[in-house]
Amino acid sequence: MIFKRCCVICVATCLSLAAGRAVLAADIPQYAFENLRVPKAYANEPKREQFSATEAARYLDQGAKAWSGARKCVSCHTTGTYMLIRPELSKQLGPPEPQMREKFVAAFHDLVALQREELLKSTRPGQVIYSAAGLAAWDKHVAKSLSPETEQALGLMFSLQLPSGTWGSADCWPPYESDAFHEAAVAAIAVADAPGWLAHLKDSGLRTSVERLQHYLRTARPPHDYGRVLLLWASDRMPGLLDKTQQHALVEMVWKHQQSDGGFSLRMFAAPEAWGRGNRADKLRGEPDFDHPASDGHMTGTALVALREAGVPSSDPRVQKAVNWLLKNQRVSGRWWTRSLNTDARHFITYSGTAFPLLALSLCDALPIDAARN
């Protein structure tokens, strides 16, 4: 009886501890550093009654500050995305804080200090690529001139390039650290955005590396339709990757994924097994809405950016339908909801799922300056 009673007590204690852990997990913020806390992202977060670019920009700024303060590294999904996208919104939202670039450069210098064999491991090639892309975007949209740090980042990026023309990938955290095609597309954007870098490039080795990258993007088969969207976007920045027929085919591919509500779903752009090495397939196929996934901020914003830069007019009714989805689906935190492909812990994809919608609205002339600065 004593043994049985003890077992009952132990079970009750374990259940209590498990419940406590669940409560604690529910309270874990998405981003946190010192007094800065960004609440967790969740599917049922209420929608805003009125769109606010200010709240969206505040979310991006706070997330980047918290990540760089707590993690002190370049991450594709947060600080890398911030530097890639936020500078381009300077006209509407005002320029990013200079301290954000300083923290970004400090994180890049931590990468520079590593040995080559360390830089080739895990997600570090992607970190170097996003460092180059972010610094190039800052130079293009904020400084208006090429900086020594951007030149250094581009040089380091190409020093890690594989003979195939792309870079090593961890193949594990879709849609970012999951395939080499993604990294090549962002590398092309970095090269194209760096003010005057390619036009004045005299180093024959670097020029050969750029040509190798271009050849890869022209000839490699994207692993999924999401990769094709990235190729469309990269070709908008770096002309010559696609001919008119190929570009038109990619534009039509994107439109075929538009949902009835006007938005796009990230999950519709690849089969579960096609993300990385397919190690998220069971999770994705087990989701309740697997057959009819909801539209999300990340894919709706990304699709619109690629379409607009490819020359699709903002007056196109399909563009307006997607813009309307974005304006009606912002959450009270300023974010747009996007469920992670990886885990249901922090849903970091909502970060790029907010950055891309803001850029998309800007490119569609739907992000007025007065609304952004209220």
Secondary structure, DSSP 8 states (H G I E B T S, - for coil): -HHHHHHHHHHHHHHHHHHHHHHHHHH--SEEETTEEE----TT--B-SS--HHHHHHHHHHHHHHHHHHT-S--TTTHHHHHHHGGGGHHHH----HHHHHHHHHHHHHHHTS-HHHHTSTTHHHHHHHHHHHHHHHIIIII-S--HHHHHHHHHHHHT--TTSS------BTTTBT-HHHHHHHHHHHHHHSTTTTTT---HHHHHHHHHHHHHHHHS--SSHHHHHHHHHHHHHSTTSS-HHHHHHHHHHHHHT--TTS---GGGGS-GGGSTTSTTHHHHHTSTTTTS----HHHHHHHHHHHHHTT--TTSHHHHHHHHHHHH--BTTS------SS-SSS-THHHHHHHHHHHHHHHTT-S-HHHHT-
